[in-house]
Amino acid sequence: MHKSLSMIPVVLAVLCMALGLSGCHDSKGNPDAAASNVPSARVTAAHHGDISRVLTLAGQFQPYQVIDVHPKVSGYMARINVDIGDVVHQGQTLAVLQVPELKAQLRSATFAMEQSKEEITRAQHEIDRAQATYSALHAQSERLKEAAAARPGLIAQQELDNAQAQDLSAEAQVDSAKAAMAAAKQHMGAATADEQSVEALENYTNVSAPIAGVVIWRYADTGALIQGGTNSNDQALPIVRLSQSSLLRLRVPVPEDDVQYVHAGDQLEVRVDAINRSFTGKIVRFTRNVNFETRTMETEIDVDNKDLSIAPGMYANTLLELEDRKNVATIPMEALVLNGKQQTVYVLDDSNRIHISSVQVGLKGQNLAEIVSGLSPGDRVVLGGQENYHEGQQVNPLLTSAPASDSVHETGGTIDIKAEENEGGSN
């Protein structure tokens, strides 16, 4: 009995050793049991891709030019040829004024010019007469001088003096006739200028279109007294208002923070919901000045509108690409870990062990970030839960697909035409 009790500790020791050996055999000899102790981690590969920032802005179409057409002279409206909505071409007669006194002034100016022509003709005849008289008297004076020289004392000195005086007088008459001709020509020039001036005023009674465009308003009717628009301070009403709508200005207000990205020639995608039309435009000009109240800069795109399908005043939504990175290394944002001021990623090596690497981040999109340095396309990085892992730790990678390219959309204000119509209907 005592001997049997003494064997119990030995048996227990043997059992413990057997169990220990069995446990060691399972942990070292069974690969599945060893793998179950390695944590899993979601990973993805860095890609070659594109990242961009796009600004969405609301714009409004404006005519390229708007002109109030005034007549140069005052008069009564004899006829108006256009009305609201009419398309006119440059030089087309819009209206005709009746100014009776201009016709009288034109007749008077024409008469003065004809009179000047007669004065010139008369002056020319006077020149011809004076030159003929001068030629005869000069020849007579020369002959007397030659005879007196050949036979001294034959001709009295008084007769020689009289001949010379007549010669000089005739020469002076020629000069006087030429001066009269010059005066007559000056009178002719003045008369011609007066006639041209009155004729120009007469032509102003036909009011023509200075540009090709659309009549967007009409201010006068037949028989109305129209005041001439002679200066900018005049409060006289125009006859019509013309809008150059075949070429439009699309004006968009760019927020202050994005002004630095605006350059002439940059392309925008334009969507006009009112007519269900989309097209690409280019920035042509901008004010280079930020509005103090709205903190925006007016930017313009010229839009060809020869078919007049877009009406001035319509709204448009535009997409302006602020920044763009092509063919760069990209990873999801959740792969980045901020360590102090340095961005880091958890990279897996060929044996699936983690190495913490510092990276330089470039442009950030909605879900992806550009990696400027510290990572190459194809490198695998851990997605999320990085606080559960440490340097050198082996993990079981669970490969997760991620897009290669991304675009972040910022809005500076959009126009929802349907929402505005619904609000208008509810009121």
Buried (B, 14 or more C-beta within 10 A) or exposed (E): EEEEEEEEEEEEEEEEEEEEEEEEEEEEEEEEEEEEEEEEBBBBBBBBBBBBBBBBBBBBBBBBBBBBBBBBBBBBBBEBEBEEEBEBEEEEBBBBBBBEEBEEBBEEBBEBBEBBBEBBEBBBEBBEEBBEBBEEBBEEBEEBBEEBEEEEEEBEEEEBEEBBEBBEEBBEBBEEBBEBBEEBBEBBEEBBEBBEEBBEBBEBBBBBBBBBBBBBEBBBEEEEEBBBBEEEEEEBEBBBBBBBBBBBBBBBBBBEEBBEBBEEEBEBBBBBBBEEEEEEBEBBEBBEEBEEEEEBBBBBBBBEBEEEEBBBEBBBBBBBBBBEBEEBBBBBBBBBBEEEEEBBBBBBEEEBEBEBBEBEBBBBBEBBBBBBEBBEBEBBBBBBEBEEBEEEBBBEBEEEEBEBBBBBEBEBEBBEEEEEEEEEEEE
